[in-house]
Amino acid sequence: MKYIVIGLGNFGSTLSIALTEMGFEVIAVDNDMRKVNEFKERVTHTICLDSGDKAAMETLPLKDSDAVIVAIGEDFGASVLTTAILKQLGAKKIIGRAISDLHQTVIEAIGVEEIIRPEEESAHRLSKRFQIKGVVDSFEISEDYNIVETEVPEEYIGKTVQETNFRAEFNLNILTVIRMVKKENIIGQSSLKRKVLGVVTPNTTFEKGDILVIFGNNKDIKRCLSSE
């Protein structure tokens, strides 16, 4: 898959690097050559051009890309102009970043259907961590249902999924387990990295430090965590 990310600020650069590391082809665009040079070794392609220049934007493979992400946030005018030009040039799919209600209203009016607000989403996820004791991270599915990461309860360490009878006790599904494993870099320094164990089985055994990724109703999640 191929993605174009416009804007190499904190959000745009982080997204570009993450997509590249996932194996996707990424074209990251910014009008600041310093930023383009800073990330050229970590992103598939980096290009310096003015996204407000229609002629320059026509040089990008917009129609061959699966999505164009307008990651510009702080410069309201540049974000809106870039989005309008992408619509004019017939980009297949545009994902817009909004930093305020007004910003979102304007790019919705241009015709962008998918809009993200990363700062608001991050703050909301952080508030969930504070709201429910033991939550490492969370993803809200709906008002009543969440996917959360939580440390494995002490009494489950050394037991299998079947032995804990987790689903029957709490009415929650364990989607997977994240385990911290030691990995060495190219110079031999070791550090802990997150390893996803995949689909759990009845024989999956919990270890100290494991993080459970669970899905269920908020009331059941709170009941589970309050029992720890």
C-alpha positions in Angstrom: 0.0 0.0 0.0 1.1 3.6 -0.7 0.4 6.6 1.5 1.2 10.3 1.1 1.6 12.2 4.4 1.7 16.0 4.0 3.3 17.9 6.9 6.3 16.6 8.9 5.5 18.0 12.3 5.4 15.8 15.3 2.3 14.0 14.2 3.1 13.7 10.5 6.7 12.5 11.1 5.7 9.9 13.7 2.9 8.6 11.4 5.3 8.5 8.4 7.9 6.6 10.3 5.4 4.1 11.7 3.8 3.4 8.3 7.3 2.9 6.8 8.3 0.5 9.6 5.1 -1.5 8.9 6.3 -2.1 5.3 4.2 0.5 3.5 5.5 2.8 0.8 5.3 6.4 2.2 5.8 9.7 0.5 6.3 12.4 3.2 5.9 16.0 2.1 6.9 19.3 3.7 8.0 22.7 2.6 10.8 22.8 5.1 14.0 21.2 3.7 15.4 20.8 7.2 12.5 18.5 8.1 12.8 16.6 4.8 16.4 15.9 5.4 15.8 15.0 9.1 13.5 12.1 8.2 14.8 11.0 4.8 16.6 8.0 6.3 13.5 6.8 8.2 10.8 7.3 5.6 10.5 5.6 2.2 10.5 9.0 0.3 10.7 12.6 1.6 9.9 15.5 -0.8 10.3 19.2 -0.3 7.4 21.1 -1.9 4.7 23.6 -1.1 1.4 21.8 -0.7 -0.4 25.0 -1.4 1.0 25.1 -4.9 -1.3 23.2 -7.2 1.2 22.7 -9.9 3.7 21.2 -7.5 1.1 18.9 -6.0 0.2 17.6 -9.4 3.7 15.9 -9.5 2.7 13.6 -6.6 1.1 10.2 -7.4 -2.2 11.2 -5.8 -4.4 8.8 -7.7 -2.1 5.9 -7.2 -2.0 6.3 -3.5 -4.4 4.5 -1.1 -4.7 7.6 1.0 -3.4 11.1 1.4 -3.1 12.2 5.0 -3.1 16.0 5.6 -1.1 16.1 8.8 -0.8 19.9 9.0 -2.5 21.1 12.1 -1.2 24.4 13.5 -1.3 26.3 10.2 -5.1 26.5 9.6 -4.9 28.2 6.2 -2.3 25.8 4.8 -4.3 22.8 6.0 -7.5 24.0 4.3 -5.8 25.1 1.1 -3.9 21.8 0.8 -7.1 19.9 1.4 -9.0 21.9 -1.3 -6.2 21.3 -3.8 -6.3 17.6 -3.1 -10.0 17.5 -3.8 -9.5 19.4 -7.0 -6.8 17.0 -8.2 -9.0 14.0 -7.5 -7.0 12.3 -4.7 -8.6 8.9 -4.1 -9.0 9.2 -0.3 -8.2 12.2 1.9 -7.8 11.9 5.7 -7.7 15.3 7.4 -6.3 16.3 10.7 -8.3 18.8 12.7 -7.2 20.7 15.8 -10.5 22.5 16.6 -14.2 22.3 15.9 -14.0 25.1 13.4 -11.1 23.4 11.6 -13.1 20.2 11.4 -16.2 22.0 10.1 -14.3 23.7 7.3 -12.6 20.6 6.0 -15.8 18.7 6.3 -17.4 21.4 4.1 -14.7 20.8 1.5 -15.8 17.2 1.4 -13.4 15.3 3.6 -15.3 12.4 5.2 -12.5 11.0 7.4 -11.1 13.4 10.0 -8.8 12.6 12.9 -8.1 14.7 16.0 -5.0 13.0 17.4 -4.4 15.4 20.3 -8.0 15.0 21.5 -7.9 11.2 21.1 -4.6 11.0 23.0 -6.0 13.1 25.8 -9.2 11.0 25.9 -7.1 7.7 26.1 -5.0 9.2 28.8 -8.0 10.2 30.8 -9.3 6.6 30.6 -6.0 5.4 32.2 -6.6 7.7 35.1 -10.3 6.8 35.3 -9.8 3.1 35.7 -7.1 1.8 38.0 -4.7 -0.6 36.3 -5.3 0.4 32.7 -2.1 0.7 30.7 -3.9 1.9 27.5 -7.4 1.9 26.0 -9.3 2.2 22.8 -13.0 3.1 22.9 -15.3 1.1 20.6 -18.5 2.8 21.8 -19.9 4.5 24.8 -20.2 1.2 26.7 -17.4 -0.9 25.2 -13.7 -0.6 25.3 -10.5 -2.5 24.4 -8.0 -2.0 27.2 -4.5 -3.1 28.1 -4.0 -4.0 31.7 -1.3 -5.8 33.7 -2.0 -9.4 34.4 -3.4 -9.8 38.0 -0.9 -11.3 40.4 -3.1 -14.3 41.2 -3.1 -15.3 37.5 0.7 -15.5 37.1 1.8 -19.1 36.2 -1.8 -20.1 35.3 -3.2 -20.8 31.9 -6.2 -19.0 30.3 -8.3 -22.1 31.0 -7.3 -22.3 34.6 -8.2 -18.7 35.3 -11.6 -19.1 33.7 -11.4 -15.4 32.9 -14.3 -15.1 30.5 -16.8 -16.8 32.8 -15.7 -14.8 35.9 -15.6 -11.4 34.3 -17.6 -11.7 31.0 -14.5 -10.3 29.1 -12.6 -11.6 26.2 -8.8 -11.7 26.2 -7.8 -10.6 22.7 -4.1 -11.2 23.1 -1.2 -11.0 25.5 1.7 -8.5 25.2 5.0 -9.7 26.7 8.1 -7.7 27.4 11.1 -9.5 25.9 14.8 -8.6 25.8 16.2 -7.7 22.4 19.7 -6.6 21.5 20.5 -3.7 19.1 23.3 -3.8 16.5 25.9 -2.8 19.1 24.8 -5.4 21.6 22.8 -3.2 24.0 19.7 -4.9 25.3 16.4 -3.4 26.1 12.8 -4.5 26.7 10.5 -4.6 23.7 6.8 -5.4 23.4 6.0 -8.7 21.8 2.4 -9.6 20.9 1.8 -13.3 21.4 -1.0 -13.5 18.9 -4.3 -15.3 19.4 -4.4 -16.8 22.9 -5.3 -20.4 23.5 -6.7 -22.2 26.5 -3.1 -23.3 27.2 -1.5 -19.8 27.1 0.3 -19.3 30.4 0.5 -15.9 32.0 3.9 -14.6 33.1 4.8 -11.8 35.5 4.8 -8.5 33.6 2.4 -9.6 30.9 -0.1 -7.1 29.6 -3.6 -8.5 28.8 -5.5 -6.9 25.9 -9.2 -7.4 26.9 -12.5 -6.4 25.4 -15.8 -5.9 27.0 -18.4 -3.7 28.7 -17.0 -0.9 30.8 -18.8 -2.1 33.9 -17.2 -5.5 33.6 -13.8 -4.0 32.9 -14.0 -1.9 36.1 -15.2 -5.0 38.1 -12.3 -7.0 36.8 -9.7 -4.3 37.6 -11.2 -3.5 41.0 -10.8 -7.1 42.0 -7.0 -6.9 41.6 
